[in-house]
Amino acid sequence: MKRLFPRGAWLWVVLMMLPFSLKAQYADEEYRMEVGARLGGMAYMGDANYTQPFKDMGTSAGVVARYVFNPRMALKCDMAFGKISGDTRTTITQFPGEQQVSFERNIYDVGVQFEYNFWPYGNGMSYFESNLFTPYLLGGMGLTIAPKPAESVVSPHFSLGIGAKYKFAPRWNVGVELAFRFTGTDKLDVTSTDGLILDDPFQIKGGLMKNKDSYSMVGLTITYDIWPQCGNCHKE
């Protein structure tokens, strides 16, 4: 009996169909959450540093969890530990009495931010035609905790920032992020009862955001996808 296909043709058919099979499998692998870690830096802005957001940057590290609503939107929760520092001798500001002070302080940061992706983000093969890479904007709020030495400080903060993320493997994501935390306190830089007290040294009446300390956070994140979504929910 004459063969319908030459010898070995079935192997070529299987190899040609493999990309389509992998694409279909990839499209079903969508996940609702990401969990991971972050590593980077933290820098203070306040009475001892008004203009340089990355001056005297200390190290920071933490954990990240992201709930994915859809390829455009996500809600991120993070917890971080870092160190800030400052020195009035490196500024051009003249303080009352010409007193000078330097400080170093540990910061604990807990926050929730809403993220909006510039482009639909995912495995690149979903029904949304998502991308493996996207920049994003973030905004949210959280809590800043600064333990003693002088006075323990606990303050709410507002977050604004920008970032970018890339899916380098089916369930792995890497990203970079820059965010600013605007606190409701002017005491992050008050770590000593001696010398210049940086709690409102010019006696300027503060407001909701006026005359308050802030800090920037820059870092690298690596997350892993968990909690699979329904693979056939969007199929007819």
N, C-alpha and C positions, 0 to 999 in steps of 0.2 A: 504494500500500500504506500502510495506516494505521500511524503510528509507535507503538511500544510505550511510549515515553517522550516527553514534550514536549521541544522543542528546548532545549538547555542543561541538561537534567536530568543528563546524564552528568558534567558539570562538578561539579554539586552532590554527586553520588555519590562522585567522586574526592576532593573536599574533605572530605567527611564521613569517608571512610576514612583520610585522611592521619594524624590523630592516632593511630589504632590501628597504622598502619605505623611511625610514629616511636617509639611505645611499644615495639613488638617490637624495633626496631633498638637502642634504648636498653638494653633488657634484655640484649642480647647483648654490649654494650660493658662488660664487667667486666675489670678489670686486676689483676694480681698484685702490682705494685710501684708505689711513688711515689718520686720524687726531687725535691729542691728546695733551698731556702735558708731561713735563719732570721736574724732581726735583733732585737736586744733589749738587755737589760741583765744585769749580773752584780754581786752584792753580797756582801761578806764578813761572816762571823760568827765571832768568836773572842775572844781575851783583850781586844782593844780594842773589842769590840762584842758583848755577850751577848744582847741582847733585841730588837734592831731588824733584822728580816731584809731590809729594803730601804734601809738607811741607806748613804749615800755610794755609790750605785749607779753603776757605770761601764758603758760600752758593750760589747756582744758581738755577734759575727756568726759564721755557720758554715754548714755544709751538712747535709742530712738525707736519709736513705734509709729507706723503710718497706716491709717485706715483709708483705703481707696474707694471713693464713691463711684468714680468713673474715670476714663482716661484723661479727663481734664482737671478733676478736683480731688483733693485728698485732705485729711485731717491728721496732723502730726502731733504727737506728744513726745517730749524729750526731757531728760534730766541730765544735768551736767554739773561738774565740779571744776573750778578754775581758780586762778590767782590774778589779782590786779595789783598795780603799784603806781606810785607817782612821786614826783619830787618838785617842789616849788622853785628850787634853784635853777631848774632848766627852763623856766618860763620867763616871759618878759613882763609879767604882771607884777606890780608893786603892791605888797600886802601891808595892811596897817601895822605900824611899828617895825616894818621891814623884817619881820620874823620869817623864818624858813622852816620847812618841815618836809620829811619824806615818810612814806608809809608803804606797807605791803599787807594785803588782806586776802583771806580765802572767801570765795563766793560759791554758794550753792544756787543753782538755777533750775526751776521747774516751770515748764510752759506748754501751752497748746497753741498751735498755729494752723490757720487755713492756708492751703497751697493751691494756687491756680497755675496750671501748666500752659505755656505758650502754644504747644502743639499736643495733640492726643498722645499719651505715653503708654507704652505697653510692649508686647513681644514682637511688634512689627508685622504680625500676620493676623490680627483679630479682625472682626467684622467692622471695627471702627477705623481700620487702616492706620493703626497707631504707629508711633515712631519709637525707635530704640533710644533716642536722645531728645531731651527738651530742656530749655530754661524755664524757670518758674518764679513767681512772686509769692511772698508769704506775709501774713499779718496775723497777730493774735495777742494773747496776754498770758501772764503767769505770775510767778512769785520769786522774788530775790531774797535770799537769806545770807546774811553776813554775820557769823559768830563774833564773839569778843576777840581782840583784847580790851578795848575801851568800853564799848556798848554794843550789845547785839542788835542787829537791824533786820527787820522783816518788812518788806515793802512789795506791793504789787508793781508790775511793770507791763508796758505795752511793747510789742515787737513789730518791727518792719524789716524786710530783707529781700534778698534775691539769691537764687541758686541755679544749679544745673545738675541733671542726673542722666545717667547712661546705663542701660541694661546690657551688661557685657556677657551674660549667660542667661539661659531661660528663667532662672529663679534668683539671679544675683544682680544687685544694683549698686552703682558707685556714684557719689555725688559730691559737689562742693557747694558751700553756702556761706553767705555773709549776712549777718543779722545784727540789728541794733536793739538794745533793751533800754527803754526810757523808764526810769524808776520814779517813784513818788517820794524819794528821800534825798536829803542833802548830806547824809552822814556816812556814805560808803567810804569816804576818805578820812574819817575821824577815827584814828586808831590809838591816839595817845591823849592824855589829859594835860601834857606839858607842851610848851611852845605854842605855835600857831594852831588854833582850832579852826579847821576848815568847814565847820558848820556855819555857813553864811557869814564869812569874815567881813563883808562889806555892809552887813545889815540891810540887805535888799529884800523887801517883802516878796516872798515866793508865791506862785500860783500852782495850778494843776501840773503844768509842765515847766514853768519858769523857775530858774535857780535850783534845778534838781540834778542829781548825778545820773550818769548813764554809762553803758559799756557796750563794746562791740564784741561779737563772737564770729570767728571764721574757722571753718573746719572741713574735714573730709569725712564722709559717711559711707559705710558699707552696710547694706541691708539684704535680708533673705526673704523671699516671698513665702507666705504661709496662707492657710485657709482658702482652699480652692473654691472658685465660683462654679456655678452650674455650667458645664460645657455646652449643653444643648438648649439653654434658655433662649438664645437668640436665633435659633434655627427653626425654619418652618417644617 
